[in-house]
Amino acid sequence: MRQGVGATARRSEPTIGRLPPSTLKIDGDKARMSGVTTLDRTAFGVGQGEWQATDQIPAQVKVSVQLTATR
């Protein structure tokens, strides 16, 4: 991570539990974080009953996140 006016940190390998790769950018009073991962929706009970089959909606789904925090 670079120190100073702005900083960027990237993590490409999971290091804590099952956290996905992500990028954290800090610039003054703003912090931005983004990441993308794939989850098995059936492991979380998403898609039960008639939606349980994986032929039309796959079990593996992509989850993207973008957050902005202001101090």
C-alpha positions in Angstrom: 0.0 0.0 0.0 1.3 3.5 -0.9 1.1 6.1 1.8 0.4 9.8 1.2 -2.4 11.7 -0.5 -4.0 8.6 -2.0 -3.5 4.9 -1.5 -4.5 1.7 -3.3 -4.4 -1.8 -2.0 -5.1 -4.9 -4.1 -5.6 -8.4 -2.9 -5.8 -11.2 -5.4 -5.6 -14.3 -3.1 -8.1 -15.0 -0.3 -6.2 -14.4 3.0 -8.9 -14.3 5.6 -11.5 -17.0 5.5 -13.2 -16.9 2.2 -13.0 -13.2 1.2 -12.9 -12.7 -2.5 -10.2 -10.7 -4.3 -10.8 -6.9 -3.9 -9.4 -3.5 -4.4 -9.4 -0.7 -1.8 -8.7 2.9 -2.8 -8.3 5.7 -0.2 -8.1 9.3 -1.4 -8.4 11.9 1.3 -11.8 11.4 3.1 -13.1 8.9 0.6 -12.6 5.2 0.5 -13.7 3.0 -2.4 -13.8 -0.8 -2.4 -14.8 -3.2 -5.2 -14.7 -6.9 -5.6 -16.2 -9.8 -7.5 -16.7 -13.4 -6.5 -18.8 -16.4 -7.4 -21.1 -18.1 -4.9 -23.1 -21.3 -4.9 -26.6 -20.0 -4.4 -27.9 -23.3 -3.1 -25.4 -23.2 -0.2 -27.4 -20.1 1.1 -30.9 -21.6 0.5 -31.5 -19.3 -2.6 -33.6 -21.1 -5.1 -35.9 -23.5 -3.3 -39.0 -25.3 -4.5 -39.6 -24.9 -8.2 -36.4 -22.7 -8.4 -34.1 -25.4 -7.0 -33.1 -26.9 -10.3 -29.9 -25.5 -11.9 -30.7 -26.1 -15.5 -32.2 -22.6 -16.1 -30.6 -20.6 -13.2 -27.1 -22.0 -12.4 -26.0 -22.8 -8.9 -22.9 -20.7 -9.4 -23.8 -17.0 -9.5 -21.5 -14.0 -9.8 -21.7 -11.3 -7.1 -20.2 -7.9 -7.6 -19.8 -5.2 -4.9 -18.8 -1.5 -5.1 -18.8 0.6 -1.9 -17.9 4.2 -1.3 -17.4 5.6 2.3 -16.9 9.2 3.2 -15.4 10.3 6.4 
